[in-house]
């Protein structure tokens, strides 16, 4: 049976995983021990298990040491995957070759666990690629593990924890903390076991329900996000849609609208926090099929945004004129700003336009038109006012640090 990696593809650098990685400090000691395994300890499965669990103080640390060694030392066998003949996937074969597809990763973990005195099983089933709407046929296409920790079964995926495969079929080792002891209610978004009991859910999910779920990537969960409005991977809309999530205050979401594999940019979407929720408004320029692609990061982290999820949307008609939203700059989301009006990019030159927005922590907000600055009236964190428009760019700028006597651009419009 040909075993797949389940489409662990990556995009350019903006979507590299890890932006919201959880703390690994509690496993630092066993992780370091696993990384330093000498060649003498790697000659057999039994010898390796004995070495890896030496510093472990409990079952969880034992399982972690095994998981960390595998994800660090075993590469995904892209050539074997492409040929359909990955070679010896026995635990001994994987240990010797240091290459495997998912069945080999899972087999090695299971046997190491048993040698270490842990109860573990290999689970076969379906896995979703990270593209929304990826077709799921009846073929089993992935394997992962469950291990019993202090009397409770827990889930892990050594294959996905080890790294990812690029579109050019190159394996890139990049450890993913998320796939070690993943909560079952999150794991099921990408893994559907052949035997329902291995979902480890109080109410096992039906296959058709699993297939409809929007595939959520690891960083979505690591950043503490939750889907609120649209649970399924695809939905229908007229000329617009509103998608909502919940999540911590320091989490930032960006959304791009795509069609025919090309980004239309963020001008057809506006994402901001409203009444404790993260709300995305979308306007579709014409009828047809679209992809809403989300990226996530935490406010104070320097890492780039990570790809979080995709929705497939079918719009029955296009929005009317002036459909685009104003251009938002990074500072807009980072400050938790909320735009109230105007909600369209193109404004009418020669008229007075009312502006209203909230910018927490801002000392002042001004509208820049053709080099002339007009400050909006402040009431708490809300800034309002009317400004006469002239043709050209219209920018909303905020003074976020009065001591620096500088302004940052939040939004940009076009007056015609």
C-alpha positions in Angstrom: 0.0 0.0 0.0 1.4 3.4 -0.9 1.5 5.6 2.1 1.4 9.4 1.7 2.7 12.3 3.7 -0.7 13.9 3.3 0.3 17.0 1.4 2.6 18.7 3.9 3.4 21.4 1.5 4.7 24.9 2.2 4.3 28.3 0.7 7.0 31.0 0.6 8.7 32.3 3.8 5.6 34.1 5.1 3.9 30.8 5.9 6.8 29.0 7.5 5.4 27.2 10.6 6.3 28.0 14.1 5.0 31.6 14.7 3.0 30.5 17.7 5.0 27.6 18.9 4.3 26.6 22.5 6.9 26.4 25.2 9.3 23.4 25.0 11.3 24.2 28.2 9.7 21.4 30.2 11.2 18.9 27.8 14.6 20.6 27.4 16.5 18.0 29.4 15.2 14.9 27.5 15.3 16.7 24.2 19.0 17.5 24.7 19.7 13.9 25.8 17.9 12.6 22.6 20.0 14.9 20.4 23.2 13.6 21.8 22.5 9.9 21.3 25.9 8.2 20.4 26.3 5.9 17.5 26.7 3.0 19.9 23.1 3.6 21.2 21.7 3.7 17.7 22.7 0.1 16.6 19.4 -1.5 17.6 15.9 -0.5 18.5 16.3 -2.0 22.0 19.6 -0.2 22.6 18.2 3.1 21.4 15.1 2.9 23.6 17.2 2.1 26.7 19.4 5.1 26.0 16.6 7.6 25.3 14.6 6.9 28.4 17.5 7.0 30.8 16.8 10.6 32.1 13.0 10.3 31.8 11.1 10.8 35.1 7.7 9.7 33.9 5.9 8.2 30.9 5.4 11.5 29.2 9.1 12.2 29.2 9.8 8.7 27.9 7.4 9.3 25.0 8.9 12.7 24.4 12.4 11.4 24.2 11.4 8.8 21.5 9.4 11.4 19.6 12.2 13.9 19.6 14.9 11.5 18.4 12.7 10.3 15.5 11.8 13.8 14.4 15.4 14.8 14.6 17.1 11.8 13.0 14.7 10.3 10.5 14.1 12.1 7.1 11.1 11.7 5.0 11.8 9.4 2.0 10.6 11.6 -0.9 12.2 9.3 -3.5 10.4 6.3 -2.0 7.2 8.2 -1.9 7.4 9.2 -5.5 8.3 5.8 -6.7 5.7 4.1 -4.6 8.4 1.7 -3.3 9.8 3.3 -0.1 11.8 0.2 0.9 12.2 -1.4 4.3 9.7 0.3 6.6 10.3 -2.1 9.5 11.6 -0.5 12.7 15.1 -1.9 12.2 15.0 -0.8 8.5 14.1 2.8 9.4 16.7 2.9 12.1 19.4 1.7 9.7 18.4 3.9 6.7 17.2 7.0 8.7 14.6 7.4 6.0 10.9 6.6 6.0 7.4 7.4 4.9 4.7 7.7 7.6 4.3 4.0 8.1 8.0 3.7 9.0 7.9 6.7 11.3 4.9 5.2 13.1 6.4 1.6 13.3 9.6 2.9 14.8 7.9 4.9 17.4 5.6 2.0 18.4 8.5 -0.4 18.8 10.7 2.0 20.6 7.8 2.7 23.0 7.3 -1.0 23.7 11.0 -1.4 24.4 10.8 1.5 26.8 7.9 -0.1 28.7 5.2 2.0 27.2 2.0 0.9 25.6 1.7 2.2 22.0 -0.2 1.4 18.8 0.1 2.4 15.1 -3.1 4.0 13.8 -3.9 4.0 10.1 -6.4 6.3 8.5 -7.0 9.4 6.4 -5.1 12.7 6.7 -6.0 16.0 5.2 -3.6 18.1 3.3 -3.5 21.7 4.2 -5.4 22.8 1.1 -9.1 23.3 1.9 -11.2 21.0 -0.2 -8.5 18.4 -0.7 -10.3 15.3 -2.0 -10.4 12.4 0.4 -11.0 9.1 -1.3 -11.5 5.7 0.4 -7.8 4.8 0.4 -5.8 4.9 3.7 -3.2 7.5 3.2 -1.4 8.1 6.5 -0.2 6.5 9.8 0.4 7.9 13.2 0.5 6.7 16.8 -1.3 6.6 20.1 0.7 6.1 23.4 -0.7 5.5 26.8 0.6 8.1 29.3 -0.3 7.7 33.0 -3.3 5.5 32.0 -4.6 7.7 29.2 -4.2 7.3 25.5 -2.6 10.3 23.8 -2.0 11.1 20.1 1.1 12.0 18.2 2.4 12.2 14.6 6.2 11.8 14.1 5.9 12.4 10.4 4.3 15.8 10.6 6.4 16.6 13.7 9.7 16.0 11.7 9.2 18.6 9.0 7.6 19.2 5.7 8.0 18.5 2.0 8.2 21.4 -0.5 6.3 21.5 -3.8 9.6 20.4 -5.5 9.5 17.3 -3.3 12.4 18.3 -1.0 12.2 17.3 2.6 12.8 20.2 5.0 13.5 19.2 8.6 11.6 21.6 10.9 10.4 20.3 14.2 6.8 20.9 15.1 6.0 20.8 18.8 2.3 20.7 18.0 2.1 17.1 16.9 3.3 15.7 20.2 0.4 14.7 22.4 -2.1 16.8 20.4 -5.6 17.2 21.9 -8.0 14.8 20.2 -10.5 17.5 19.5 -7.8 19.3 17.5 -6.1 16.3 16.0 -9.4 15.2 14.3 -9.3 18.2 12.0 -6.5 16.6 10.0 -6.5 12.9 11.0 -9.4 10.4 10.7 -8.5 6.9 12.0 -9.9 3.7 10.3 -11.1 2.6 13.7 -13.4 5.4 15.3 -12.2 4.6 18.8 -8.8 6.1 18.0 -10.4 9.5 17.6 -10.3 9.5 21.4 -13.5 11.6 21.4 -16.5 11.2 23.6 -18.6 11.4 20.5 -16.7 10.0 17.5 -17.1 12.0 14.4 -18.6 10.6 11.2 -16.5 10.4 8.0 -18.7 12.9 6.1 -18.5 15.4 9.0 -14.7 15.0 9.1 -14.4 15.6 5.3 -16.4 18.8 5.6 -14.3 20.3 8.4 -12.1 23.2 7.4 -8.5 21.9 7.6 -6.8 23.9 10.4 -3.0 24.1 10.5 -1.0 23.7 13.7 -0.4 27.4 14.3 -4.1 28.1 14.3 -4.5 26.0 17.5 -1.2 27.0 19.0 -2.2 30.6 18.9 -5.4 29.8 20.8 -7.8 30.5 17.9 -11.3 28.9 17.5 -13.7 28.9 14.6 -17.0 30.5 15.4 -19.0 31.2 12.2 -17.9 28.7 9.5 -16.9 25.2 10.6 -16.9 23.7 7.1 -14.2 24.0 4.5 -16.4 25.4 1.8 -19.5 27.6 1.8 -21.6 29.7 -0.6 -22.1 33.4 -0.5 -23.8 36.1 -2.5 -21.6 39.1 -3.1 -20.1 39.3 0.4 -19.4 37.2 3.5 -18.5 37.7 7.2 -16.3 35.1 8.9 -15.6 35.2 12.7 -13.1 33.6 15.1 -12.3 33.9 18.7 -8.8 34.2 20.1 -6.4 35.9 22.5 -5.9 39.7 22.3 -2.3 39.4 21.1 -3.1 37.2 18.1 -3.1 38.8 14.7 -4.9 37.4 11.6 -4.4 38.4 8.0 -6.7 37.3 5.2 -6.1 37.2 1.4 -8.7 36.6 -1.2 -7.5 34.3 -4.0 -8.9 33.2 -7.3 -7.4 30.8 -9.9 -4.4 30.4 -7.6 -3.6 34.1 -7.6 -3.8 36.5 -4.7 -6.2 39.4 -5.2 -4.6 41.0 -2.2 -6.2 42.1 1.0 -8.2 44.9 -0.6 -11.3 42.7 -0.8 -11.0 41.7 2.9 -11.0 43.6 6.1 -10.1 41.8 9.4 -10.4 43.5 12.8 -11.5 42.9 16.3 -15.1 43.6 17.1 -16.8 43.0 20.5 -14.3 40.4 21.5 -14.3 38.5 18.2 -11.9 38.6 15.2 -14.1 39.5 12.2 -13.3 39.3 8.5 -15.5 41.0 6.0 -15.1 39.9 2.4 -16.5 41.4 -0.8 -16.3 39.3 -4.0 -15.5 41.3 -7.2 -17.4 39.0 -9.5 -19.2 35.6 -9.4 -17.1 32.5 -9.1 -15.0 30.3 -6.9 -12.5 31.8 -4.4 -10.1 30.8 -1.6 -10.0 32.8 1.6 -6.4 32.2 3.0 -5.6 33.1 6.5 -2.2 33.8 8.2 -1.5 34.1 11.9 1.1 35.4 14.3 1.4 36.9 17.8 1.7 40.6 18.1 5.1 40.9 19.7 6.9 38.1 17.8 9.4 38.8 15.1 8.7 35.7 13.1 6.7 36.0 9.9 3.0 35.2 9.6 2.2 31.5 9.3 -0.5 29.9 7.1 -3.4 29.0 9.3 -6.3 27.8 7.1 -8.2 28.1 3.8 -11.9 28.4 3.0 -13.3 27.7 -0.4 -16.1 30.1 -1.2 -18.5 30.2 -4.2 -19.9 33.6 -4.8 -23.2 33.8 -6.7 -22.7 37.4 -7.8 -20.1 40.2 -7.7 -20.2 43.2 -5.4 -21.3 46.6 -6.7 -19.0 49.5 -7.5 -16.6 50.6 -4.7 -16.3 47.1 -3.4 -12.7 47.3 -2.2 -11.9 48.0 1.4 -9.2 50.6 2.4 -5.7 49.3 2.5 -4.6 48.4 6.0 -1.1 48.6 7.3 0.5 46.4 9.9 0.1 49.0 12.6 -3.7 48.9 12.2 -3.9 45.3 13.4 -1.0 45.5 15.8 -2.7 48.3 17.7 -6.1 46.5 17.7 -7.7 49.4 15.7 -11.4 49.2 14.7 -12.6 51.0 11.6 -16.2 52.2 11.7 -16.4 54.4 8.6 -15.8 54.7 5.7 -15.6 51.0 4.8 -14.7 51.5 1.1 -11.4 52.2 -0.5 -12.5 54.7 -3.2 -13.9 58.0 -1.9 -15.5 60.9 -3.7 -13.1 63.8 -4.2 -14.7 67.3 -3.8 -16.9 66.2 -0.9 -16.6 66.1 2.9 -16.1 62.6 4.2 -16.8 61.5 7.8 -14.2 59.3 9.4 -14.6 57.2 12.6 -12.3 54.6 14.1 -11.0 53.4 17.4 -7.3 53.2 18.1 -6.4 52.0 21.6 -3.4 53.8 23.1 -3.2 56.4 20.3 -2.5 60.0 21.4 -3.9 61.5 18.2 -5.2 60.4 14.7 -5.0 62.7 11.7 -6.2 62.5 8.0 -3.6 63.4 5.4 -4.9 64.7 2.1 -2.5 66.2 -0.4 0.0 67.2 2.3 -2.6 68.8 4.6 -3.2 67.2 7.9 -6.6 67.3 9.7 -6.7 65.9 13.3 -9.8 64.0 14.3 -11.6 64.7 17.5 -10.8 62.3 20.3 -13.3 60.8 22.8 -11.5 58.0 24.7 -10.0 55.8 22.1 -12.5 56.8 19.4 -11.5 59.4 16.8 -14.1 61.1 14.6 -14.4 64.0 12.2 -15.1 65.3 8.7 -12.5 66.1 6.1 -12.7 67.8 2.7 -11.2 65.5 0.1 -9.1 66.3 -2.9 -8.1 63.8 -5.6 -5.3 61.4 -4.6 -4.3 59.2 -1.7 -6.0 59.7 1.7 -4.1 58.3 4.7 -5.2 57.9 8.3 -2.2 58.2 10.6 -1.8 57.8 14.3 0.5 59.2 16.9 1.3 56.1 19.0 4.3 57.5 21.0 4.0 61.3 21.6 7.6 61.4 22.8 8.8 60.5 19.3 6.7 63.1 17.7 6.0 60.7 14.7 2.9 59.2 13.1 2.3 55.7 11.7 0.0 55.0 8.8 -3.0 52.9 9.7 -5.2 53.0 6.6 -5.1 54.4 3.1 -7.9 55.4 0.7 -8.1 56.8 -2.8 -10.2 59.9 -3.6 -11.5 60.3 -7.1 
